[in-house]
Amino acid sequence: MRASSVVRLLIDHGLEATRLTALGHGEYHPLASNETVEGRMRNRRVTVLILPAPPDLAGD
């Protein structure tokens, strides 16, 4: 849900929805234990990966 929220925010700020994808992995790849408040805070994260545009979108 957190990744989807970030995608919606980016769309609201003008990015094309067709160029964005949300993937949720936190449940399966936590950085820390969810047993502590600190661990849960570390696990609340979003990573944004920016890839170069494919040649047909880059205007080449």
N, C-alpha and C positions, 0 to 999 in steps of 0.2 A: 504494500500500500504506500510505503514511503517513496519508492521509486516512481510509482504512478503519480503521486502528488507533485514530484519534481518535474515530470514530463508535462503535466497540466500547467504548471507555472511557466515553463519555457514556451509552451504554445500560447499562453495568455500574453506573453511578451514578444510574440511575433515569429517564433520559429515554426517551420512547417511540420505539421504532425506526421507526415509521411517520412520524415527524416529522423524520427525519434523512436526509440524502443525502450521499454522499461523491463528490467529483469530483476527478480527478487531472489537473492541467495543467502541473505542474512541468517535465516533459519538453519541453513545447512552448513554455513561457513562463518560461524561466530569468531570474532577476534579474542573474546574473553568469555569467562563463565557468566552465565545469566543468574548465578546464585547471589551475586552482590549488586548493589546499586551502581558501583563503579563499572563493573563488567557490563551491565545492561546499557550504561551510557556509552561505552566504547563500541558496543554492537549497533547502536543507532547511528547509522552512517549511510551516505549515498556516495558512490563513486561515479564520476562523470567521465566517460571515455569519448574523446573527440577523435574521429577518424577523418582522413582526407576524403574529399568528395570523389566519387567514381568519375572517370574521365568524361562520361556523357553529361554529368552535372557541372563539371568544372569549367565548361565553356571552351574546351580545347577542340 
